[in-house]
Amino acid sequence: MHTHLADTVSLLRDLIAFPTISEVSNLDMIAYLAHRLESHGARVEILHDEIGHKANLFATIGPEVDGGIVLSGHSDVVPVAEQDWATNPFELAETDGRLYGRGTCDMKGFIAAAVAMAPLFAEKVRARPIHFAFTYDEEVGCLGAQALVESLRARGIRPGVAIIGEPTMMRVIEGHKGCYEYTTRFHGEAGHGSAPDRGVNAVEYAVRYVNRLLELAEALRARAPEGSRFDPPWTTINTGSLKGGVAHNVIASNATIEWEMRPVQGADAAFVKDDLRRYCEEMLLPRMRAVCPEASIITEVIGEVDGLEPTTLNEARDILLELTGANGADLVPFGTEAGLFQSYGMSAVVCGPGSIEQAHKPDEYVALDQLQHCLDMLGRLGERIAG
């Protein structure tokens, strides 16, 4: 096994052992990565969240100048509860050229490859810095990346290129939809099920709201931009869950909807939010408050992460096409942190080992040859910016 690949597998084994599902702290994993990078001469910062439970890592190898290249990955993984795994999801298992474990492709494989290449970067990089950006809570709204970008902005640190190593089978991705996630809560008035008119059934009003989401989802099909390369080409809406009520014979006083939309353009997001606001203010709330003046509908923004907009000029895309030998760049329907880096003025691209088809599933894996392709790309990147 090639030295860098062996180091990557060893690193990945350690990273998988940190069960960094989103409700758990990632501090131990961040401290581990910080130590590894510091041992290769990187200048490392650990940036904690407001309560000190999570942290981003931002590290640099090379000169302290603007225009550096960011290698970005998120440290958190999705839960394994109620999934049927053939192996322990937090112990790396190798079978037939595949490495199994939660986070192997999404996206600790890329993080391991990037850190394994730190010695080469320390030796080669002179003309342009390499930055490592490892974030928290991507899976629940890209919270860490939002905080990281604001920190860079506040301190005037201005990298030029961002490579987000989400699993793309090493395809170069220049665009994806946004990801807007919401929780909408309905508060009505409880009562006996035999007299439904004397209460305000929060579940029934939540159902009306979901029906409105379905109508909007259909309307969005007609708003697909001409020539859209996305699949599907329009903005989508998904209702993830509807919860409420306590018993068959009790008017439900509370209900909660968790839903999302994936905009292909900002105007679609505004269209949906404006319609829902009017629908609640003009239709639902007056009927609810005619019975219970304290009735309410409150929507909490879990995360509004802009998509990665394909642009004619994109240095990140051009660099990755050169490094991978690909003939062109693609678009994907899933979201990443790339749009946040783009919003700060960086050119951004998504490219990493493994397939998104394996992400979030039991027996998640990344293939060894995918990790090798990633290492080859990173090696060529180091040579490209050597002084």
C-alpha positions in Angstrom: 0.0 0.0 0.0 1.3 3.4 -0.9 2.6 5.3 2.1 0.1 8.2 1.9 -2.7 5.7 1.5 -1.6 3.7 4.5 -1.4 6.9 6.5 -4.9 7.9 5.3 -6.4 4.5 6.3 -4.7 4.8 9.7 -6.1 8.3 10.2 -9.5 7.3 9.0 -9.6 4.4 11.5 -8.9 6.9 14.3 -11.5 9.4 13.0 -14.3 6.8 12.7 -13.7 5.9 16.3 -14.9 9.4 17.3 -18.8 9.0 17.3 -19.4 12.6 16.2 -23.1 12.4 15.5 -24.5 15.9 15.6 -25.9 15.9 19.1 -22.5 14.9 20.5 -19.4 17.1 21.0 -16.7 17.0 18.3 -14.0 18.5 20.6 -12.0 15.3 20.9 -11.8 14.8 17.2 -10.9 18.4 16.6 -8.1 18.1 19.2 -6.8 15.0 17.6 -6.7 16.7 14.1 -5.1 19.8 15.6 -2.3 17.7 17.1 -1.7 15.9 13.9 -1.5 19.1 11.9 0.6 20.9 14.4 3.1 18.0 14.3 3.6 18.9 10.6 4.2 22.6 11.3 0.7 23.9 10.6 -0.5 27.0 12.4 -3.7 25.8 14.0 -6.7 27.6 15.5 -9.6 26.0 17.4 -12.7 28.1 17.2 -15.4 27.1 19.7 -19.1 27.6 19.5 -20.9 29.9 21.9 -21.2 27.2 24.6 -17.9 25.5 24.1 -19.5 22.2 23.1 -18.4 22.2 19.5 -15.5 23.7 17.6 -14.2 24.4 14.1 -10.6 23.9 13.2 -8.8 26.3 10.8 -5.1 25.5 10.1 -2.6 26.9 7.6 0.5 25.6 6.0 2.5 28.0 3.9 2.9 31.8 3.7 0.6 34.2 5.5 -0.9 35.8 2.4 -4.4 36.1 0.9 -5.6 33.9 -1.9 -4.9 30.5 -0.2 -6.6 27.2 -1.0 -9.1 25.8 1.6 -9.5 22.0 2.0 -12.9 21.8 3.8 -14.7 18.9 5.5 -17.3 18.6 8.2 -16.6 16.6 11.3 -20.1 15.5 12.2 -21.9 12.4 11.0 -25.6 11.4 10.9 -26.9 9.0 13.5 -26.9 5.2 13.3 -29.9 4.5 15.4 -32.4 2.1 13.9 -30.0 1.2 11.1 -29.0 -2.5 10.6 -25.2 -2.5 10.3 -23.2 -5.6 9.5 -20.2 -4.2 11.5 -19.7 -1.7 14.4 -20.3 1.6 12.6 -17.6 3.3 14.8 -14.9 0.7 14.1 -13.3 0.8 10.7 -13.7 -2.5 8.8 -11.9 -3.4 5.6 -13.4 -5.9 3.1 -12.7 -6.3 -0.6 -11.1 -2.9 -1.1 -13.8 -1.1 0.9 -13.5 0.7 4.2 -16.8 0.5 6.2 -17.9 2.8 9.0 -20.1 5.8 9.8 -18.5 8.8 8.1 -16.1 6.9 5.8 -17.4 8.7 2.7 -19.4 11.5 4.4 -16.9 12.8 4.9 -14.0 11.7 7.2 -12.3 10.0 4.2 -11.5 13.3 2.7 -10.4 14.8 6.0 -8.1 11.9 6.5 -6.6 12.2 3.0 -6.1 16.0 3.5 -4.4 15.6 6.8 -2.3 12.6 5.5 -0.9 15.0 2.8 0.1 17.6 5.4 3.8 16.5 5.4 4.0 16.9 1.6 2.3 20.3 1.8 4.8 21.4 4.5 7.6 20.3 2.3 6.4 21.7 -1.0 4.0 24.7 -0.4 5.7 28.0 -0.7 3.9 30.2 -3.1 0.3 30.0 -1.8 -1.0 28.7 1.5 -3.0 25.6 2.1 -5.8 26.0 4.7 -7.6 23.1 6.4 -11.2 24.0 7.5 -12.9 21.3 9.5 -16.4 22.3 10.7 -19.2 21.2 13.1 -22.9 20.6 12.5 -23.0 20.5 8.8 -25.7 17.9 8.9 -28.1 20.1 11.0 -27.8 23.4 9.0 -24.1 24.0 8.2 -23.8 25.9 11.5 -20.1 25.5 11.9 -19.3 26.7 8.4 -21.5 29.8 8.9 -19.5 30.6 12.1 -16.2 29.9 10.4 -16.9 32.2 7.4 -18.0 35.0 9.8 -14.8 34.5 11.8 -12.7 34.7 8.6 -14.6 37.8 7.5 -14.2 39.5 10.9 -10.4 38.9 10.9 -9.8 39.8 7.3 -8.5 36.4 6.3 -9.3 36.0 2.6 -8.6 32.6 1.0 -9.2 32.5 -2.8 -10.3 28.9 -3.4 -12.4 26.4 -1.5 -12.4 22.7 -2.2 -15.2 20.9 -0.3 -14.5 17.2 -0.2 -18.0 15.8 -0.1 -18.4 12.4 -1.8 -18.6 12.9 -5.6 -16.6 9.9 -6.8 -13.9 12.5 -7.5 -16.2 14.2 -10.0 -15.8 18.0 -10.1 -19.0 19.7 -9.0 -19.5 23.4 -9.8 -23.1 23.8 -8.6 -25.8 22.5 -6.3 -29.1 23.7 -4.9 -29.5 25.5 -1.6 -30.9 23.8 1.5 -33.4 25.7 3.6 -34.7 23.8 6.7 -37.6 24.8 9.0 -39.6 23.7 11.9 -43.1 25.1 12.1 -45.0 24.8 15.4 -48.8 25.1 15.8 -50.3 25.9 19.2 -54.1 25.6 19.5 -56.5 24.7 22.3 -57.1 21.3 23.8 -60.6 19.8 24.5 -62.7 16.8 24.4 -62.8 15.0 21.0 -66.6 14.9 21.1 -66.8 18.7 20.7 -64.1 19.6 18.2 -65.6 23.1 17.5 -64.8 24.2 21.1 -61.1 23.7 20.6 -58.4 24.5 18.1 -56.9 21.3 16.6 -53.3 22.0 16.0 -52.8 18.8 14.0 -55.6 19.7 11.6 -54.1 23.1 11.0 -50.7 21.5 10.5 -52.3 19.3 7.8 -53.7 22.3 6.1 -50.2 23.8 6.1 -48.7 20.6 4.7 -51.3 20.7 1.9 -50.2 24.3 1.1 -46.6 23.0 0.9 -47.8 20.4 -1.6 -49.5 23.0 -3.7 -46.3 25.2 -3.6 -44.2 22.2 -4.6 -46.3 21.8 -7.7 -46.2 25.5 -8.5 -42.4 25.4 -8.3 -42.2 23.0 -11.2 -43.5 25.7 -13.5 -40.8 28.1 -12.2 -37.9 26.0 -13.3 -35.3 28.3 -15.0 -35.0 27.7 -18.7 -32.0 25.5 -19.4 -31.6 24.5 -15.7 -29.0 21.8 -15.4 -30.2 20.6 -12.0 -32.0 17.3 -11.5 -34.8 17.9 -11.0 -34.6 21.3 -12.6 -37.0 23.0 -10.2 -36.9 24.0 -6.5 -38.2 21.1 -4.4 -40.1 20.9 -1.1 -40.1 18.0 1.3 -42.2 17.4 4.4 -39.9 15.4 6.7 -42.2 14.9 9.7 -45.5 15.9 11.3 -46.0 15.2 15.0 -48.8 16.2 17.4 -51.6 15.2 19.6 -51.8 12.8 22.6 -54.8 10.5 22.2 -57.7 9.5 19.9 -60.3 11.5 21.9 -58.4 14.7 22.7 -58.3 17.8 20.5 -54.6 18.3 19.7 -53.3 21.5 21.2 -49.8 21.2 19.6 -48.3 20.0 16.4 -44.9 20.3 14.7 -43.9 20.1 11.1 -40.3 19.7 10.0 -39.8 20.6 6.3 -37.3 21.8 3.8 -36.9 23.3 0.4 -34.0 23.1 -2.1 -34.0 26.3 -4.1 -32.4 26.5 -7.5 -32.7 30.3 -7.3 -33.2 32.8 -4.5 -36.4 34.1 -5.9 -38.1 30.7 -5.4 -37.3 30.8 -1.7 -38.8 34.2 -1.4 -41.9 33.0 -3.3 -42.4 30.1 -0.9 -41.9 32.1 2.3 -44.1 35.0 1.2 -46.9 32.7 0.2 -46.8 30.8 3.5 -46.7 34.0 5.5 -49.8 35.3 3.8 -51.5 32.0 4.1 -51.0 31.9 7.8 -51.8 35.5 8.4 -54.9 35.7 6.2 -56.3 32.1 6.3 -55.2 29.9 9.2 -54.5 32.3 12.1 -57.8 34.2 11.9 -59.8 30.9 12.1 -57.6 29.6 15.0 -57.8 32.8 17.0 -61.6 33.1 16.5 -61.7 30.3 19.1 -58.5 30.7 21.0 -56.9 34.2 20.8 -53.6 32.8 22.0 -53.3 30.4 19.1 -50.1 30.7 17.2 -48.0 29.4 14.2 -44.3 29.9 14.6 -41.7 28.9 12.1 -38.1 28.4 13.3 -35.3 28.7 10.8 -33.0 25.7 11.3 -30.7 26.7 8.5 -30.8 28.7 5.3 -27.8 27.6 3.3 -27.4 29.1 -0.2 -26.6 26.8 -3.0 -23.3 26.8 -5.0 -24.0 28.9 -8.1 -22.3 27.8 -11.3 -20.3 30.8 -12.6 -18.4 31.4 -15.9 -15.3 32.3 -14.0 -14.4 29.8 -11.3 -10.7 29.3 -10.5 -11.5 26.4 -8.1 -13.3 24.5 -10.9 -10.5 25.2 -13.4 -7.8 24.0 -10.9 -9.7 20.7 -10.1 -10.3 20.0 -13.8 -6.6 20.3 -14.4 -5.7 18.2 -11.3 -8.3 15.4 -12.0 -8.1 15.4 -15.8 -11.9 15.6 -16.0 -13.4 17.0 -19.2 -16.1 19.1 -17.4 -17.9 19.9 -14.2 -21.3 18.7 -13.1 -24.1 19.7 -10.8 -25.7 17.7 -8.0 -29.0 17.9 -6.1 -27.6 17.6 -2.6 -26.3 20.5 -0.5 -22.9 21.3 0.9 -21.1 24.1 2.7 -19.6 25.3 -0.7 -22.2 28.1 -1.1 -21.1 29.7 2.2 -17.5 29.9 1.0 -18.7 31.3 -2.3 -20.7 33.9 -0.5 -17.4 35.2 1.1 -16.0 35.8 -2.3 -14.1 32.5 -2.8 -14.3 30.4 -5.9 -15.7 27.0 -4.7 -16.0 23.5 -6.0 -17.1 20.2 -4.5 -14.9 17.1 -5.1 -14.2 14.2 -2.9 -13.8 10.4 -2.6 -16.7 8.0 -2.3 -20.3 8.1 -3.5 -23.2 10.1 -2.0 -25.2 6.9 -2.6 -23.4 5.4 0.4 -23.9 8.4 2.7 -26.4 8.3 5.6 -27.0 4.5 5.0 -26.1 1.5 7.1 -22.7 -0.1 6.0 -21.5 3.2 4.7 -18.1 2.8 2.9 -15.5 4.4 0.8 -13.4 2.4 -1.6 -9.6 2.4 -1.3 -9.2 3.3 -4.9 -11.3 6.4 -4.3 -9.0 7.5 -1.5 -6.0 6.9 -3.8 -7.6 9.1 -6.5 -8.1 11.8 -3.9 -4.5 11.6 -2.6 -3.2 11.8 -6.2 -5.3 15.0 -6.7 -4.0 16.5 -3.5 -0.4 15.5 -4.4 -0.7 17.3 -7.7 -2.2 20.3 -5.9 0.9 20.4 -3.7 3.2 20.3 -6.7 1.1 23.0 -8.4 1.6 25.6 -5.7 5.1 24.7 -4.7 7.5 27.6 -4.5 
